[in-house]
Amino acid sequence: MELKDKLITSFVAFEQGLTGEHDVLHNIRLEGLKTFEEKGFPTKKEEAWKYTSLNSILKKEFTILPKKEVALDYKEVKKYFLSDSDTYKLVFINGIFSSHLSETTHDGIDVCLMSSAMNKPKYKMVIDNYYNQAVDKSDVFSALNSAYATEGAFINVPKSKVVSKPIEIIYFTTLEDQALLTQPRNLVVVGENAHVQILERHQSLTDSNVLTNSVTEIFAHKRAICDYYKLQNDLESSNLIDNTFIKQKQESRVSVHTFSFGGKITRNNLNFYQDGERIDSTLKGITLIGNKQHVDHYTLVSHNQPNCESHQNYKSIYDDNSVGVFNGKIYVDKIAQKTDGFQQNNNILLSEKAAVYTKPQLEIFADDVKCSHGCTIGQLDDEAMFYMRQRGIPQKEAKALLMYAFTDEVMETVKIPELKAKVAKLIATKLGVSMGFEI
């Protein structure tokens, strides 16, 4: 049975197996299933998916809802966390919450399970006001997630609260000898003048095929600050479709850094909607892949009010037979005067067989704006390599130094020191060198 048919025919049994959240989300689930049934999975005939084929994924026989809870020892997964105790943690194993590995809180802020928030009357107003309100309901993967999502992170930071330490959201998959489809759903609400830092990671621990269809909604209120990081360094048997929708109010500042180092096919859909003046939106990313890996960044910043800024900067390095896609769009409404929108995508090809498809776009209906976009595709600078070799730096290390320098514009804005060090180490590992400095 094809995956689409399996998902449609399994839906009734899936809903019957739910408990408290069934009544809360029933209509949302039905609407999502209807959209998915009408559209089906996207193909390369669609402009937005022109360079990303899902055929190799959809042929797999996926387990949709694993029932068995799996336990992991902390020592088995310690290396995937930022630190031992300096973060709040929401950890899921095969889509099921692991209380043993997690550290939640309701002390002034809420860092807990989505299912827990769904079933408590005290959170009803938050769920009603925010859940599924930022999502593009026409997007087929978001619709599928709305139909099937049962668990994820619920983060609610009240007015004027500054979260004292970062929050980690980590999804592990462990199934052996069977393909797994997971559909996590995260909701983040950052109140007026509040500040939070969040890291999200999806990590397979076996070589079994995995397809993760993730949706995250972020709401940033007046003068809120939210720094969100995505660390993608999974096995090459794993695939990720990541939809993130962000709504910002007046004078809020939201940044999303995406580090794409691993996985077979990774599709990052990142959507910012500005709903107030003097908003700042930042989208940055580093992609470093090889073999036959494929990473597709699809971004949108919708400037709907005047006097706002957005900054997009994506740096990518491709080796072997890897493929990269960047499709970025800045939309400026006719009332969004004094908009300052910047978009840049720079790519380095280390192999003649690597490929990149880049399409920066501006759609502007206001006349008093400052918007720019650009992209570059090239190889490492031969003159710079020659200069470094002349000073006794071996070729491999010289090459790595140039690539470190290439990514520095993104790395310098990472605000969590432990994450910055971890990403620097991952880059060095990918490049096969040991560097005696931090970036």
TORMIRO-692749 format. One record per residue (C-alpha): x, y negated, z negated. Coordinates in steps of 0.1 Angstrom, whole numbers, padded with zeros to 4 digits, always signed. Each point is the difference from the previous one (the first is absolute). Layout:
N
XYZ
...
This chain:
439
+0000+0000+0000
+0013-0035+0009
+0008-0023-0029
-0027-0024+0009
-0027+0027+0000
+0013+0014-0032
-0002-0033-0018
-0035-0006+0012
-0014+0034-0009
+0018+0001-0034
-0014-0033-0011
-0033+0012-0016
+0018+0026-0021
+0026-0026-0009
-0026-0024-0014
-0019+0027-0018
+0032+0008-0019
+0004-0036-0013
-0012-0012-0034
-0005-0035-0012
+0015-0020+0029
-0024+0017+0024
-0029-0024-0006
+0022-0030+0000
+0016+0006+0033
-0026+0021+0018
-0010-0027+0025
+0036-0011+0006
+0009+0037+0007
-0028+0004+0025
+0009-0032+0018
+0036+0011+0003
-0009+0035+0012
-0023-0015+0026
+0027-0022+0014
+0025+0029+0000
-0025+0022+0018
-0007-0026+0026
+0036-0009+0008
+0021+0030-0009
+0038-0002-0003
+0017-0027+0022
+0018+0009+0031
+0027-0017+0021
-0027-0013+0023
-0008-0026-0027
+0022-0030+0002
+0008+0000-0038
+0012+0036+0003
+0017-0002+0034
+0034+0011-0012
-0010+0023-0028
-0014+0035+0007
-0017+0020-0028
-0003+0032+0021
+0027+0018-0018
-0016-0007-0034
-0036+0007+0008
+0007+0036+0013
+0009+0011-0036
-0025+0019-0021
-0002-0023-0030
-0012+0008-0035
-0024-0029-0008
-0006+0004-0037
+0024+0020-0020
-0016+0011-0033
+0029+0014-0019
+0019-0024-0023
+0038+0003+0002
+0023-0010-0028
+0035-0015+0006
+0028-0005-0025
+0013-0035-0003
+0035+0011+0008
-0012+0013+0034
-0012-0034+0011
+0020-0024-0021
+0020-0012+0029
-0031-0014+0017
-0008-0024-0028
+0016-0034-0005
+0011+0007-0036
-0008+0022-0030
-0023-0023-0020
-0001-0035+0013
-0031+0003+0022
-0036+0009-0002
-0006+0031+0021
-0029+0015+0018
+0010+0034+0014
-0021+0024+0021
+0009+0035+0011
-0018+0012+0031
-0026-0028-0006
-0006+0010-0036
+0011-0023-0029
+0029+0012-0021
-0004-0014-0036
+0033+0017-0010
+0020-0021+0024
-0020-0032-0003
-0001-0030-0022
-0033-0019+0001
-0012-0030-0020
-0031-0020-0010
+0019-0023-0022
-0009-0034+0015
+0002+0014+0035
-0015+0031+0016
+0024+0025+0016
-0021+0031+0004
-0018+0024+0024
-0025-0010+0026
-0023+0028-0011
+0002-0012-0036
-0010-0036+0010
-0028+0013+0022
-0016+0019-0030
+0002-0028-0026
-0027-0027-0003
+0026-0026-0011
+0015+0001+0035
-0032+0001+0020
+0002-0037+0009
+0036+0003+0012
-0008+0030+0021
-0031-0016+0015
+0018-0033+0008
+0032+0015+0015
-0002+0036+0010
-0001+0003+0038
-0004-0038+0004
+0033-0007+0017
+0001+0031+0022
-0005-0002+0038
-0030+0023+0002
+0005+0005+0037
+0034+0016-0005
-0004+0037+0003
+0026+0011-0025
-0013-0025-0026
-0035+0013+0007
+0012+0036-0005
+0017-0010-0033
-0032-0017-0012
-0019+0033+0007
+0024+0023-0017
+0020-0019-0026
-0004+0012-0036
+0030-0012-0018
+0027-0027-0001
+0013-0029-0020
-0022-0027-0016
+0019-0030-0011
-0018-0030-0015
+0021-0029-0013
-0022-0027-0017
+0004-0037+0002
+0034-0014-0011
+0015+0034-0008
+0036+0008+0010
+0006+0037+0002
+0031+0006-0021
+0015+0028+0022
-0005+0013+0035
-0028+0025+0009
+0009+0032+0019
-0026+0019+0021
+0015+0033+0011
-0018+0028+0020
+0018+0033+0000
-0010+0030+0022
+0012+0035-0009
-0021+0025+0020
+0019+0029+0015
-0008+0016+0033
-0030-0021+0007
-0006-0034+0015
-0016-0026-0022
-0021-0031+0007
-0002-0025-0028
-0020-0033-0001
+0011-0022-0029
-0019-0033-0007
+0015-0029-0020
-0016-0031-0013
+0020-0029-0013
-0016-0032-0015
+0023-0028-0011
-0018-0027-0019
+0006-0038+0000
+0036-0009-0010
+0008+0037-0005
+0032+0017+0012
+0007+0037+0008
+0027+0021+0017
-0010+0033+0016
+0019+0028+0017
-0018+0027+0021
+0016+0032+0012
-0012+0032+0017
+0023+0030-0004
-0001+0036+0012
+0019+0026-0020
-0003+0029+0025
+0004+0003+0037
-0038+0007+0006
-0017-0024+0023
-0017-0030-0017
-0023-0027+0013
-0007-0028-0024
-0027-0025+0009
+0003-0028-0026
-0020-0032-0005
+0009-0028-0024
-0020-0031-0007
+0017-0030-0017
-0019-0031-0012
+0021-0030-0011
-0019-0028-0017
+0010-0036-0004
+0037-0005-0007
+0005+0038-0004
+0033+0016+0009
+0002+0036+0012
+0032+0017+0012
-0008+0033+0016
+0027+0025+0012
-0004+0031+0021
+0028+0025+0000
-0003+0026+0028
+0027+0025+0000
-0019+0033+0004
+0010+0033+0017
-0004+0004+0037
-0029+0023-0004
-0021-0028-0015
-0022-0026+0017
-0014-0032-0014
-0028-0022+0012
+0001-0030-0024
-0027-0027+0001
+0004-0030-0023
-0025-0029-0001
+0008-0031-0020
-0023-0029-0008
+0015-0032-0014
-0016-0030-0017
+0013-0035-0004
+0038-0005-0008
+0006+0038-0004
+0032+0016+0010
+0001+0036+0012
+0030+0018+0015
+0002+0036+0014
+0033+0016+0007
-0001+0033+0020
+0031+0022+0000
-0005+0028+0026
+0029+0025-0001
-0017+0034+0004
-0030+0020+0012
-0010+0014+0034
-0026-0026+0009
-0006-0031-0021
-0026-0025+0009
-0002-0032-0021
-0030-0022+0005
+0004-0031-0021
-0028-0026+0000
+0001-0034-0017
-0031-0022-0003
+0005-0036-0013
-0031-0015-0016
+0012-0032-0016
+0026-0028+0004
+0037+0000-0007
+0003+0038+0002
+0033+0018+0006
+0000+0034+0016
+0033+0020+0005
+0004+0031+0021
+0035+0016+0001
+0013+0034+0010
+0031+0021+0006
-0003+0031+0023
+0030+0023+0002
-0008+0034+0018
+0015+0026+0022
-0007+0035+0015
-0035-0001+0014
-0015-0022-0026
-0027-0026+0009
-0009-0032-0019
-0028-0023+0011
-0005-0034-0017
-0033-0017+0008
-0005-0033-0018
-0026-0028-0001
+0000-0033-0018
-0033-0018+0003
+0004-0037-0008
-0035-0012-0008
+0006-0031-0020
+0024-0030+0004
+0034-0006-0015
+0011+0036-0003
+0032+0019+0008
+0009+0035+0011
+0034+0016+0005
+0006+0032+0019
+0035+0015+0003
+0005+0036+0011
+0035+0015+0005
+0003+0034+0016
+0028+0024+0009
-0007+0031+0022
+0023+0029+0007
-0002+0033+0019
-0035+0005+0016
-0019-0021-0024
-0027-0024+0011
-0011-0033-0016
-0031-0022+0006
-0007-0035-0012
-0033-0016+0008
-0003-0032-0020
-0028-0026+0003
-0004-0035-0015
-0036-0013+0003
-0006-0037-0007
-0037-0011-0003
-0010-0034+0014
-0004-0015-0035
+0034+0013-0011
+0020-0032+0007
+0035-0004-0014
+0006+0037+0002
+0037+0011-0001
+0002+0036+0014
+0033+0017+0007
+0005+0035+0015
+0033+0017+0009
+0008+0036+0010
+0036+0010+0005
+0011+0035+0012
+0032+0018+0004
+0003+0032+0022
+0029+0023-0010
-0008+0026+0027
-0009-0002+0037
-0029+0024-0007
-0016-0022-0028
-0028-0023+0010
-0019-0029-0014
-0032-0017+0012
-0006-0035-0015
-0029-0024+0006
-0001-0032-0021
-0032-0019+0005
-0014-0035-0008
-0037-0008+0003
-0004-0037-0009
-0032-0021+0001
+0013-0030-0021
+0022-0028+0015
+0020-0012-0030
+0020+0031-0008
+0036+0013-0001
+0001+0036+0011
+0028+0020+0016
+0007+0036+0009
+0028+0019+0015
+0017+0034+0004
+0034+0013+0009
+0012+0035+0011
+0036+0008+0003
+0031+0018-0013
+0026-0008-0026
+0023-0029+0008
+0032+0013+0016
+0019-0031-0009
-0009+0003-0036
+0010+0037+0000
+0033-0009+0016
+0006-0027-0026
-0006+0024-0029
+0020+0028+0015
+0030-0024+0004
-0001-0006-0037
+0003+0037-0008
-0036+0009-0006
-0008+0035+0014
-0026+0001+0028
-0026+0018-0020
+0002-0024-0029
+0002-0030+0023
-0032+0012+0017
-0017+0004-0033
+0010-0035-0012
-0015-0016+0031
-0032+0018-0005
-0001-0010-0037
+0004-0036+0011
-0027+0005+0026
-0025+0009-0028
+0011-0026-0025
-0028-0025+0008
-0025+0026-0012
+0019+0013-0030
+0007-0034-0015
-0036-0005-0008
-0005+0033-0019
-0008-0011-0036
+0004+0033-0019
+0037+0006-0006
-0004+0038-0004
-0019+0002+0033
+0026-0021+0018
+0028+0023-0012
-0020+0031+0009
-0007-0012+0035
+0036-0010+0005
+0011+0035-0009
-0026+0015+0023
+0013-0021+0029
+0036+0010-0007
-0011+0037-0001
-0018-0004+0033
+0031-0015+0015
+0022+0027-0015
+0023-0023-0019
+0008-0010-0036
+0000-0038-0005
+0017-0016-0029
-0024-0029-0003
-0037-0008-0003
-0021-0020+0024
